[in-house]
Amino acid sequence: KDASKLITDCSDKFHCSSETIVEDTTSSSRWPPYIVFGSDLMKTWYSSSYPQEYARVPRLYICEFCLKYMKCEQVYERHRVSIFAPILL
């Protein structure tokens, strides 16, 4: 139940996002237009073959350690914490 709420919240965030991402004329052909890899935000050079639900988000989050991709910042942060939790204990 909590997971489905988180997925719905993340989806709503991207459909009703107040974040402004500067669009240029070439970005409409690139999906996703931005990738967050670790702590870096990168503008993509070309489209990639991610599944449709991931490819059409304004930012795709990729774990720098396992390369898992996520479409929601909250899921990404939870994933990063789960990777470091065993190390910190």
Order of alpha helices (4+ residues) and beta strands (2+ residues): alpha-beta-beta-alpha-beta-beta-alpha
